[in-house]
């Protein structure tokens, strides 16, 4: 069976159906945005009988593909509330023509500088009939007073504010194309039925007005039997505005047809999230994906129990098509549990020294984490379970496994992590897949890398103390002292001593410090700034070295200004931190066969080939 029909329909009939409500917009369509020049251009195309492209409509009536309909902008008095068709492609063209021709209302649009303006549209009749003039030049727009002015409005160049002025100036209002006989009658009366003026009108009607009257528009109609996924995919492929719809927008339109306001619900959720800085970057689509993941998992478990055969139950999945098919009932049944789980995830990560969205290694990893916490419930509060859950989390971070194309991993994470933690099942694939090469430490230089932020969090978890205040760095001091990651061997000193930036900018030469401590260090050699620090805080000897050592370093290298010795020693200490967090042994450089070294990702882009750097114990 063909999924669409193709036909031609008169433009007048299309605009009539827009006016009475038989043609409307699906709620996911964005607003009308065409500017003044594009509106004039499409009017000119119509009266020149030039093609303006096909429009695509979706036939309504499929109970499984329901979108809330909205009248096209300007169609405020639709007699029909349930349309026969929804516009998938052609919204801008149809709306522009409808507002300029049918509504007989001023059109709110924008000028070339994108400022909002209000315009009436006219056809200069003389120019329109002049074969030496491009018809597009004959389409003019005037302000809300139906005037064209200059000198900041002090001089009126063209006044069309009265019908008589229109007749006198031979300016035909586009909004009268559907009622041309009325305008013609008053025009002839104004000119006292002058034969020349009547003949002029006849030519205008024959060449211009009839071009509109006879204009046929190609129409593609998607049949109502098409699936929601097909409708959405077609919309995104053919839409001339290049609009990529989010799942949230599509579900908003779907749920609105069932009288549920998803946008309002998301606003309520965001209000709950605002007290948790880790959730600042959480998107509405993250919520939908986590809800879909949980819903599919629960259905699989329920069906497996009924059939006593897990193989017969549907797979856990949260791909785009699964999210699009999330029913309102499934959403309502699972959304609150996921919202609570996101908040619990934020608290859980804060307990593990990730305090803000800026320092969250992967925002995407919150999706499976929230679903896992929703399933585990109070079991997630047990100390041993927390430890295993964080091991899974750190393996995802240091394996750099959540940069892109995560849906398949999410679908494995939820059942595998739950089974592993609650029922002593096999280790999840994410733990098995996690690899970290020691060389990667030298390429971790910015927060664009998840592993960079992961090491930052691990350092915060070692009980380190700020060098200037001697205060323990915790969640309170993190924000009050503006803790950030700073160089240990200062940049100025490194440049002066010809140390490559690729080496001194890496995570090995950085540690969390307050902004005040970083300013105090300045650009001095470590041996010099440590001496000043010790005097400033009033401690010396072993006590001061103990403070320094909380940052996973050996102070002797700093006192000796031994950059290379420091780097080699601290590299080993950081590797040990990662091993403890992931529960996996990292092969050191001399143990790795150099078939290709995986250096991880920057902004989700792999830096080199992968080799095994983490081994399961």
N, C-alpha and C positions, 0 to 999 in steps of 0.2 A: 504494500500500500504506500502510495506517495505521501510524503509528510507535509506537502504544501501544494497550493494552487497558485497559478499565475494568470492575471487578467488585466484589463484596463477599465478604469472607472473615471467618469468626468470629475474634474477638480471641484466643480460646483456641488456635485453629489457628496464628495468626501467632506467638504466644508459644512454641508447641511447636516451630515451625520455627526460631525464634531459638535455642531450647535445644539442638536437635540439629545446628545449624550450616547448615541449608538457607538461612537468611537471615542475612547478615552485613553488615558495613560495608565500603565501599571505603576504602583506606588514607588518602585525602585528607580524610575526615571528621574534624572536630575532636573534642575530648573531650566527654563528657557533662557538662552544667553546671547542670542544673535544681536549684533550691533547694527547701527543705522545704515552703514554702507552695504552690509549683506542683505538687509531687508530690501533696500532699493534694487539691489542686484537681482533678487529672486522675482520681484515684481516685473522688472524689465524682461527677464527670461520668459515669464508667462505670456506677456503681451507680444513677445517676439516669436512665440510658439517654439521656444527652445526647450530641450529636455532638461528637467531638474533632478532626474534620477528616480528610481522606484522607491516606494515606501513599503515597509513590511508590517503586517498586522498579525496579531495572534487571535485566533478564534477562541472565544470563551466557552465555558460550559463543561470543562473537565474538572470534576470534583477534587482530583488529586493535584491539579495545577491551578491553584486559586491565588490570585494576587489582588490586593485591595486596589480598586480603580480610582483614579482621580481625573476630574474633567480637565481638558486642556486649558491652559491659562487664558482667562477671558471668557470662557464658557461657563458663566456663573448661574445660568438659569436652565440647566439641562432638565428636560422633562423626563428622561430615562435615566434611572440611577444605576441599573445593571447593564453595562454595555454589551454589544455583540462582539466588539473587537477591542484589542489593546494595541497601542502603537509600540512596536519594537524598534523600528528604524524610520526616521523621518520626522521626529518630534519638532526639531528646529524649523524645518521647512513648513510643516503644517501649521504650527503655532504662528509663525510670521505671517503667513497668508491669511489665516483666520482672523488674527487681530487687526490687520490692515484693511481687509475687505469686508468682513462680516459684522464685527462688533459695533462699528460706528462709535468707537471710543478712542481716546488718545492712547498712543502706544508708548509704553515706558521701555526705553532701550538704552544704549550707551554710544558715546562718540568714539573717535579714533584714539582718544586718550583714556578711554575706559571710564569716563565720568557718566553718571546717570543723566539722561535727558528724556524729555517728553516730546513726541513728534506726531504730527499729522502728515499724511503722504498724498501727493498730488501728481498728476500727469500734465506736463506742459503740452497742450494740444497742438500748438504750432510746431514745436520741436519734434513731437512724436510723428507728425506727418511729413516732416522734412527729410527727404531721402539722403541728404548729405550729413545728417546728424545721427550719431549712435543713440539708439532708443534709451540706453541706460542714462544718458545725459538728460533725458526728458523727465526722469523721475526725480522729484525734489521732495524734501521734507521741510516742514516749517514748525515753529515752536508752538507751545501750548496755546498761545494767543492767535495762532494761525497767521503769523507774521514772520517776515525775514527782516532783520534790523542790522544796523551797523553803528559804529561809534558808541559802543556800550549801551545799545538800545535807544539812543536818542534820535536816530534817523530810521524811519520805516521805509525799506526798499520795496517790499511787497506786502500788501495787506489783503488777506483772504478771510477776514473775520466775519464777513457777511456773505450770504449766497450771491447777492448782486455783484460783489467784488470778484467772486469766482467766475461768474458769467462774463464780466467785463474783461478780466485778465485772461480768459480762455484757459483756466486752470481747472482740470477735472479731478474731483476728490476720489481717491482710490476706494474709499469706503462706500462709494455709490455704484461700484461696478455691478452689484447685484440688484440695484434699483435704478438702473440707467434711464428707464423710461420716465421716471419721476423727475430726474434731473434734466432730461431732454425737454420735457414739457415746460418747465420753468425757464430753462435757457431760451427756448424759442419765444416764450412770452416776453422775457426781458428784452430780446432783440426785435420785438414787434414783428415776429415771423418774417424777418428779412430773408429773402431767398438765398442770398449768398451765405449767410450764417447757417441757414438750414442745410444747405448743400455741404458746407464745411463739417457740420455735425454728422451728416450721413456718411461722409468719408471716414471720419474718426470712429464712428460706430462699426463700420465695415472692417476697418483695418486693426483697430485696437480693442474695442469692447468685445467684438465677436471672437477675437483670439482667446480671450478669457472664457467666453461662453462655451467655446468648442474644445477647450483644452482637456486632453485625456492624460491621465496619470497611470503609469504602470504600478500595479499593486500585487505584492506577493502575500498570500495568506497562509500562515502556518496553521495547520489543522489542530483542532483541540486535542486530538489523540496523542500529540507529542508529549514526552516526559518533561518534567521541570528542568532536569539537567540539560536536555536538548534545547529547550527554550532559552535558558541562560547562556548556553554556549553560543547559540546562533546570535543572540543579542550582542554579545561581546565581539563576535567576529565581524558583524555587518554594520554595527553602529558607527555612523560617520564621525561622531565625536571622539571615537577611540576610547570610550569609557570602559574601564575594567570594573565590574561590579564586585563588591565584597560579598561574602556569604551573609554577613550581617544585614546588608541592605536588602538582599533577596528574601531572607527570612522575615525581615521587618514587614515587607510587602505581603508575604504569605500569612503571617500571623495576624496582620491587621484585618485580613478578610475574615478572621475568626474573633475579631474585636479584642485583640491583645496588642498592647503598645510595647513592642520590644525596645524601642528607643528610650521610652520612659523607664522601663525596667533597668536598662543599662545605666541610666543616670543614677538610679537608686543604688546600683551596685558600685558605681564609681564613688558615690558618697561614702559607702562603707569602706572602700579601699583607700581613701585619702589619708587615713591615719597610719598607713603602712607604706613607708617610702620605697620599699622594694617593689611595690606594685604600681609605681608611677607610670611605667611604660606598658602596663598590661592593656591589651587592645580588646575590643568587643569580639573580634574573631577568635582570640585566644579563649575567651569564655565559651563561645559556641563549640570550639573544637574539643575542649575539655569535657563539656556536657555530652557531646556526641560520643566521645571515648567511653565515658562512664556508662551512658545509656546502652551502648552496644555490648559492653562487658557484662552488665547486669542481665541483659536479655540472654546472652550466651550462657551464663551460669544457670539462669532459671530454666532454659530449654534443656540444658545438659542434665539437670536434676530430673526433669520430667521424662526424658528418654533414656536415662542411664547410659547415654552414649555421647560423650563430648564432641565426637567427630561430626555428629549430625547437626549440631548447633551452628549458627552463623559465625563467621570470623569476626573478631574484634577489629574495627577499622574506624578511622576518622578522617578519611580523605574528603575532598571537596564534595563529591557526589553524596557521601554519607551525611555530611553536614546539611546539604540542601534538602535531604530527605528526613531531617529531624522533625518529627511532628511536634505540634504545640504541646500535646500531652507528655511526650517524652522530655521536652524541654522543661516543662513545669515540674515533672516528677524528679528531675535531677539537678536543676539549676541551683537551688538553695544549698544542696550538699556541696556543689562545686565552689560556690561563692565562699562558704565557710572554709573549704579546703584551701582555697587561695590565701585566705587570711592566715590559716594555720601554717601554710607553707612559708609565708612571710615571717611569721614568728619563729618557725623552725630554722630558717636560714639566718635570721638575726642572732639566734642562739649559737650559730656557727660562724659568727663574725662577718656576715654579709649584711650590711646595714642600709644600703640604698640601691635603687635601680641602676645607678651609674656603676656600681661595683658588682652587679649580678653578672656572672660569667655568661650565661645564656638565658635571655628572657624566655626563649622557646622551651627550655627544660622545665619551666613552671607548669606547663600543660600536663605532661605525664605525672609530675610530682603531685599536683593537685588531685588528679584522678586517683593516684595510688593512696593518698591520704584519705580521700573520701571513702574508698573501699575499706581501708584498714581501721578507720574510726579510732576508738580509744586504744586499740592495739599499737597505734603509732606512738603512744606516750611511753611505752616500755623502753627502758634504757638500751637493752640489747637490740631491739628493733630499730631504734633511732640510729644506733651505730651502723647497722647494716644498710639502712636507707641512705645515710651520708656516704657510705662507701660506694654505693651505686651512683650517687650524685657526683662525687669527686672523679669517679672513672669516666663519667660523661664529660666532665670539664677537662680533665687532663688527657683524655683520649680525643678531645675536640670533636665530638661526635654529633653536636646539635647545630651545626652551622647552616645546613640546608637540607631539603628533601627529608623531613623528619617524620612524616606520617607513618611510614612503615615501622620506624623505631618506636614511636609512641605505642603503636598497637602491640608490639612485643613487650615493651617495658611494663605496661600495666599488669597483664596476667603473670609475666615471669617474675617481676619483683615481688608481687603479692605472694605468689606460690613459694618463692625463695625465703621470704621473711617469715611468713605465717606457718608454712608447712615444711620447712627445711628442704625445699626443692632444689634443683640445680641452679648454679649461678646464672644470672641473666646474661643475655647476649651482650648487653652494653658493657658489662664487666669484662667479659671475654674479649671483646673487640678493642678495649682500651689499650693504647700504646703510647709511650712517651719516650722520646729519644733525648739523651742528655744534651746533645747539640742544640736542641730546641730552646734551651735556656738563653742562648746567646741571641736568639731572634725575637724574644719576647721583650718588646720595647715600649708598647703603648697599650691602652685599654681596648684597642681594637681586637686584641687576642683574649679569648676566654681563659686560657691557661695563665696569662699575666694576672688577671683579676683573681684567679684561683689561688695563686701563690700569695698575693696580697692578703687574701682572707686567711690563708693558713698561717701567715706571719702574725696576723692580728690574734690568732688563736693560741699563740705560744706564751701568752702572758707578758709580752714585751712592754717596756716602760719608755716613756719619752725622755730623751737625753737631757733636756733642759729643765723640765718640771719634775722629773723622776716620778711622774704619776703613771699609773697603769692605764694603758690605752684600752678603753672599753667603749660601750655604746654611748655613754654620756660624754666622755672626753673626745670621742670621735667627732661629734658635731660641735661641741663647745670650743674645742681647741683647733678645729678645722684640720683634722688629721688628713694627710695625703701622702702619697708615695714620693720620696725624694732621693736624690743621689747621695751615696755615702762618700765616695771620692768625688768632690765637686767638679762640675763641668769645666770651670775656668782652670782649675789645677790640671785636669786631664788634658785639656787643649795645650796648655803650656808645656806639658811633658810628652807631647806628641803621641798620646794614646788615642787610637781610632774611636770615633763616636759610636760606631757599630758595636764596640766592646763596652765602652763606659755607659752607654744608654740602655744596656740590657737589664733585665730584672735582677740579675745577680748583684749589681751595684746600686740597688735601690732598697729602701725600707720605709715603713710608715713612720712619719714624724709630724709634729705640729708645725704650723706655718711659722711660729715664732722661733722654733729650733732651727728650721731651715734658713731663716734670715740670719740667725746668730752664726751658723756655720760659714755663711758667705762663700767665698771662693778659695778659702785657705787650704793648705795641705792638712790632711787628717791629724798629723802630729801636733800642728799648731792649734787647730780648733778644739781638739780634745783637751789640751792644756787650758784653754780659755773656759771651756765648759766646766771642767773640774773646779776651777776657781769660782766660777759663777754660782754653781749649786752647792759649793761648800763641802764636797766629798772628794777623797783621793784614794789611791791605792786599789785594793781589792773590791771595795764597795762600788767604786765607780766602774771598774771592769765588769762587775756583775750586772750593772745596769746596761752596759754596752752589749754584753753577751746575750741578753734576752732577745736580741735581734738576729740570732742565729749567725754569729760571726766570732772570729778570734781577734780580740783587740790588739794583739801583738803586731798583726800586719798593718793596722792603722797607725800605731805608734812609729812603725818603721817606714811608713809611706810606701809599703810594698804592694803595689796594685796587683801584679800578677799572682803573687802568693795569696793575697786576699781572695781574688777571683776563683782560683782553683780550690781553695779551702771552702769558701761559702757555696760554691757550686755543689759540692758534695753534701753539705748540710741541707740545702734546698731539695736535692734529690731524695734524701732520707725523709724529709717532710712529706713529699709526694708519695713515697712508698708507704708510709704510715697511713696516709689518708685513703689511698686506693687499695691497700692490702695486696699490692703486686710488686714484685721485684723488678727494678729497672736495670737492664743490662748496661754496664758502663761502656765508655767509648771503645776500650780495647777489646770488648767482648762482641762488638757489633760487626758483622760482616758488611763491608761497605758496598752493598749492592744498590744502595740508594737510601738516602737518609730523609725521613719524613720530618719536615720542619714546621708542620702545623699550618695554621690559617691566619691570614690578616683580612678582616672584613669578610670572612667566609670563603676566601680564595686560597686553595692549597698552594704552599710555597715550594714543595718538592715531592718526590716519590716517597711512598710509605715503606718502612721496615719495622720489624718488631723491636720495641724498646721496653715494653712492660710485659712481664711473664707472670702467669698465675702461679701462686705459691701452691 
